[in-house]
């Protein structure tokens, strides 16, 4: 069965949105700096929330694009949430979370790892391993400008 997920990135990074370079450079909740992963969300709304928690300025809302991403569910390894540390939803996340992603990438057991969202814990985010041979079977549509609804921000927009 095909799984449809979403990725929102700043437009200036659209050409490298699936390289894993951002996470490799800075790390993520689920990976340490030095580990290339691509983070996607199980729904467009969740992708928006995942982006908004990191938003530094309303002006940045004009600079994002969204990608629809598709892959077969056979490519997924599902992480068991019962194995997560009690504090896994804190920000920043505990180092154990980065170790989970790092170990998964190193094991090369699958091209996709599903993990719960720290924002909506019963929804799923997915890590994509751009260095896995099956990554070539993950497809994405062309980027689309993403016009955010202005009601999403509390600061008045001029």
N, C-alpha and C positions, 0 to 999 in steps of 0.2 A: 504494500500500500504506500502511496506517495504522501509524504509529510510536507506541508507548506509552513514555512517559518519566515521571519522578517528581520531585516537588518537596517538600522538607521545610522548614518554616519554624516559627518560634516562633508559638504560637497567637495571641499578641497582634497579629501581623502578618497573620493569615489573610485579612482583608478586602482587603488591598492586596498580596497575594502575587504578583499578576500585573501590577502597575503599573510595575515597574522602578524604583520610588522608592528602594529600598534601595541598589541599585548606583549609581543616580544621585547619591545622597547620599555614599556611602562609597567607591565604586569596587569593583572585583572583580579577580580575576586577569586577566580578559579585557576589562576596560573601565575607563576613567578616571572619577573623580568628574565628574559633569555629564552622563554618558552613561547613558541608561535602558536596561537589559537585564534579562531574567529568566533566571536560570541554573537548568537542570534536568539531571537525570542519566539516563543510558540505562537504569538499572535501580534498583529500590528499594534493593538492597544498596549500590550505589555512592552513591546519595543519602545513605544513612546514613553511609558512610565520609566523604563530602565534608562532612557536618555535624560529625561527631565530631572531625575534625582542628582544628576551631575551638572546640570545647566548652571552656568555662571552669570548669564545675562540674557534678558529677553531679546536683545538684539540678535543673539545667535540663532534664534528660532528661524530666521530667514535663510539660514545657510546649511540646511540639512537636506539629504536625499534618502529615499527608502528603496530597498530592494526586496523583491519576493524571492525566496530561496526554496528549492525543492530537492528532496532526496527520498530514497526508499527507506522505509522503517527497518529493513534488514541491516542497515548500516549503523543502527543505534545500539549503544550500550547504555542501559539505564542505571544511574547511580542510586543506591538504596538510601533514601533520606533518613532512615532510622540509624544509619551509621554516622550521621553528621554530629559534630560537637553541639552541645546545648546552646552555645553562643553564636552559632553559624550565621544568624541574621544581623548581627551587629555590624556597624560600619566604623572603621574598616573591618573587613572579615578577618577571622582568625587565620593564622598561617597554615593551619591544617587544611583549609579549603584550597589554597594554592598548591599544597602538596598533592591533593587529590587530582587536580588537573595535570600537574607535572608528571605524576606517576602514570596517569592514563595515556598521555602523549608518549612517554618513554616506552610503555608496553606495546603500543601500536596495535591494540586489540580491535579497534574500530575507528572509523572516520568521524563518528559522532558520539558525543557523550551527553545524555540528558541529565540536567541538574535542576533542582527546584529554584524558583525565583525568590530572592530575599525580600522582594517587595510584596509579592502575592505568592505565598509559599505553596499553594496548591496548583499553581501554574508552572510551566516548564520553560527553562532556557536550554539552549544547546550549545555545546562547544564543538567547533569543527576543527579537525586537525589537517591543516593545509599540506602537511608532509606525508600524510597517509596515502597509499596507492589508490584507495577508493574515493579520495577527495575529488578525483576527476569525474565521479558519478554524481556529484552535487552540482546542481545547475542553479542559475539565478537569472531573473529577468533584467532588462535594462533598468538603470536607475530612473527614479521619478522624483521630481522636486516634491517636497512634502510641505504643504501649506498647513501649519499648525493653527488650530482654533485658538483665537486670542484669549478665550476664557480660561485656558490652561495656566495662565500666568496671573499673579496677583498684582504685579506692578502695572500701572496704567501704561498703555502703549500710545505714544504720540501719534 
